[in-house]
C-alpha cells in the first residue's frame, strides 16, 4: 500500500501573502537589505518576496518576535507559535521594526 505523497513546497498557497503592491515592485532597497538590528529589538516578520534566502515558512507571516542575536548575515528571532517558543534564523530584509 502506497502512502499519500506530499504536494507542493514552502511557498505553496501564498499568492496573496508573497506579493508586492504594483507601486512597490522593481529594484530592492539596499537600506532594508543591510539593516542593522540590536539584541532585544522587537520585530515583525514581513517577507520580501523577491529574496528567497533567509525567509521563513508562510505560517509565521505577520508574527512579532524579539531579536536574540546574529548568525552570519542573518538574525536569530524568538517568536511564540501557539504555546511554544521557536527560534527562526532570518535575513534582515524580512524583518521590520515593531512600533
Protein Blocks (a to p, Z undefined) as FASTA:
>chain_A
ZZdddeddfkgoilmmmcccfklgccddfklmmpccdehiacdddddfklmghpacfklg
oiacddfbdehjbccddddehjaccdddddfklpccdZZ
